[in-house]
Amino acid sequence: MQPLATALGAVVPTFLLIGIGALADRLLPDLRLDPLTRLSVYVLTPALVFEVLATTDLAFDQASRLTLAYLLYLVLTGLLALAAGHGFGGLGTRTLIACSLFGNTGNMGLPVTLFAYGAAGLERAVVIMVVSTVMMFAFGPPLLAPSGHGWGARLRQALLLPPIWAALLGVGANVAGVGAPLVVERSVGLLGAAAIPIMLLSLGIQVRRSWVWSISGSAVRATAVRLVGGPFLAALAAVALALPSLDRNVLVLSATMPVAVTMFVVAAEVRGDYPSVARTVVVMTVVSVIAITVALAILPPA
């Protein structure tokens, strides 16, 4: 019963805040999501990333192995998605691959990991989120675009995102042993503490606005690849890189996160098959409640 209680203790608060975000969007029809999202990306999330990495006890070689394991998991999942997309055609297969690869490691991954594994788990989840963000914005648009969409420029844009620079500054401060003045430290801490609630409320708004009632074969296959096959592939990658138990648990948990809602925005921007992405977002978000609960029940805190 204890593993199940731990799982529900992490999942219920997360989805409760997502539901509050969706309800707020319904009750406040003039609510603007863009300023909220920009505030999170450019201010709150960088503060959280910097604070976590500047104070972490996670060794560089351990973070490197976790990064390599996550990249290996992406490669394995991409190959599985490629096989699952057989018969969908070029754009259909690429859309399925994008939805299978790029999970919501930020808005949902950080709070779930924090609730389940505490500050130590959050440190590892931040590493995964930073790597995932770069991969998502570098390879998401080329995969979702109807035709060739060079990834070089996208990679450069991804590397300019504030959370990436906050990660570098945080690691640098940690390695150098440089502490910020108390006033700055407390200010950054307050901003970072606001990041997770804002992330979850924003996610609730985004999911409600992209909600559709139809289910497609592509959505079902992408959900199966990511939420059924993904955790097993993440565990395989963890074993291959000999990750410690907590690192393995966080990596597997990240594989149970649904497709990032950002993929719907990217698909619309590049004029891809965004209706299919919207259906996948909805199906995968609903099914992820079960996937996350099961994963946490099997992999309790180390």
N, C-alpha and C positions, 0 to 999 in steps of 0.2 A: 504493500500500500504506500510506503514511503516514496519509492520512485515515481508512482503515479501522482502523489500529492505534490512532489517537486515539479513534475511536468506541468500540472495544472496551475501551480503557482507562478510559473513563467509564462504560460500561454494565455491564461484568462486576462491578466492585467493588460497584456499587449493588445489583444483583440477588443478589449473593452474600450481602450483609448481610440482604436481605429473606428469602432462603432460610434463613439462620441464625435469624432471628426466627421463621419458621414451624416450624423444627425444634425450637427452644426451647419453643414452645407445645405441641408434640407430646410432648416429653420431660418437661416440667414441667406436668402437667395442672392443677395448682392455681395456675398463674401468673395473676395479676390484671392485666388490661390497663388498667383505669380509672385507677389511681394513676399508671401510667407515662404515660398520655395527658395527665392533668392536670398532671403534672410538666413535660412538654414544653410544653404550651400556656401555663402560668402562670409558668414559671421559665426553662427553657432557651431556648425560641424567642424570648421577649422579649429575653433577654441577647444572643443572636446578632443579632437585628434592630437593637438599639441599637448594638452594637459596629460592625456593618457601616456603618450610616448615619451614625454619629458620626465615622467616620474616612474616609468615602468622598470621592473627588475628583470624583464625578459631579455636574455642575452642575444647579441646580434646573430650568432650562428644558429640559435634556436628560431629566431624570426626568419632567417634565411631559409631554413629547412621547411618551415611552415609555408613560406611563399612558394618554394619549389613544389611542395605537395599540392598546394592549391592549383598551381599551373598544370601539374600533371593531371589532376582531377578534371580541369577544363578540357585538356586534350582528349582524355578518355571519354568524357561526356559528349564532346563534339563528334567523335567517331560513332558513338552510339546513336546520337541524333541524326547523323548522316544516313545511317542504315535505316532508322525509323522513318526518315523522310522519303524513302524510295517510292516513286510514283506520283509525287506531288509537283514535279517540275522544278525548274531552277529557283524561282523566287519562293515558291512554297517550301522547298527544302531548306533554303537559307533562313527563312522566317522561323521555321521549326527549330533550327540550330540555335538561332539568336535567343529564342524564348527558353530553350533548354539550358543555355550556358549562363546567362546573366541574371543572377538571382538578386533579390532585395536584401543585400548584405548590410545596407545602411539603415533605412527607415525601420525595417523589421528585425534584421539580424542583430544589430547592436542591443536593442532593449531586451530581446528574448535571451541573448547570451548573458547579459548583465543580470537578469532576473534568475537565470539558471545557474550560472557559474561565478557570479560576483565580479569583483574588480579584476581578478586575474584572467577570467574568461574574456572580459571586455577588452583587455590589452591585446589579446590574440585576435578577437573579432575586428578590432580596428586595423590590424595589419592586413587581414583578409579584405576588409572594405576598401582600403587604399589601393591594393592590387586590383581588386575587382572593378573599381571605378576607372582606372586607366584602361583595362581590357575592354570594358563596356563601351567607352566613348571612342576607343581606337577602332574596334572591330564591329561594334553594333551597327553603325550607319552603313558600312559597305555590305554587310550581310542583309540588311533590311531594304536597301535601295533596289529598285527594279533593274538597274543597269550598273555598270562599273562606277564605283564611288570611292576614289582613292583614299587609302587609310593613312597615308603619311601625314597629311594635313590634320586629320582627326586625332592622330596620336599626339601631334604637337599641341593641339587645343586641349587634349585631356591632361597633358603634363603641366598646363598652365592653371588648372583648377586649384583654388585656394586650399582644399584639403590636402593636396599632394605637397604643396610647399609647407603647410603646417606640419605634415609628417616629417619632412626633412629637417625643419627647424627643431621639432621636438626631439628627434633622434640626435641631432647635433648637440642640443642642450644637455641631453642625458649623458652622451659620451664625454662631453667636456666637463660635466659636473657643475654646470653654471645654473644657478638658481635665479629666478626673477625676483624683483622687489616684492614685498608682501602685498602691496596695493595691487600690483599687476597680477600677481598670482591669484588673489581672491577674485579679481574682476574676470580673469580668464575662467576660473572655476565656476563662477555664477553663469557665465555665457555657456560653458560646456554642459552644465546641469540642465539648461533650458533646451538643449539640442534634441534629446530623446523625446520628450513630450511633444515638441513641435513636429518632429519627424512623423510620429504616429498620427497626430491630428491631420497633418498634410496627406498622409497615406490614405486615411479614411475619406478625405475629400476627393482625392484622385480616383480611388476605386469606385466611389459612388458615381462620379462623372463619366467613367469609362464603362459603367455596368451595362451588360447586355444579357438577354435571357437565352439566346441561342448557343448551342454547343456544336463545335465542328470536330471533324476527325483529327485535324491538325492540333486542336487544343487538347484533345484526349491523349494523343501520342506524345506531345510535348510534356504534358503533366506526368505521364508514365515515365518518360525518360528522366525528367528532372527529379521528381519526388519519390520514385520507386528505384530506378537504376542509379540515380545520382548519389544517394547515401552509401550504397555499396561500393561505388567507384571511389568515393571520397575515403572510405575505410581502407580500400586497397591502396590508394595513394599514401595514406598515413602509414600503413605497414611497410610499403616500399621505401619510405624515407625514415622509418624507425622513429616516428614522432612519439613523444611522451603521451600519457593517457589524456591529460587535459587538452593538449594541442589536437589530438585525434578527435576528441569529443566535439570541440569547437568547429573543427573542419567538417565533420559529418553533419553537425547541426546547421552549418552554413549551406550545406547541400539540400536541406529540407526547406529552405526559404523559397517562396514563390518567385516567379519572374518579376523583375523590377518594373514598376509602372512606367519608369522612364523610357522603357522600350516602346511603349505606345506613343509617347511624345516624339521619339526619334523616328519611328515608322511614319508618323504623320508628316514630320519635317522633310523626310527624303521621298515622300510620296510612295511609300511602300504599301504592303497589305495590312494597313493599320486596323481594319475590322477584325481580321484574324488574330492580330496581337491582342486586341481588346477582349475578345472571347477567351483567349488563353490566360490573360491576366485574371479575369473573373474566376474561371474554373480552377486555376492553380491556387489562387488566394484562398478559396473555400476549402479545397482539398488539403492545403498546407496545415490547416488546423489539426487534422488527424496526423499528418506526417510529422509535424513538430512534436506533438504529444507522444507519439510512439517512439521517436528518436530519443527524447528526454527520459522516457520510462526505461528504455534499454540502456542508455548511456547516462546514468546519474552523475552528479558531481564527483570528480575524482578526489 
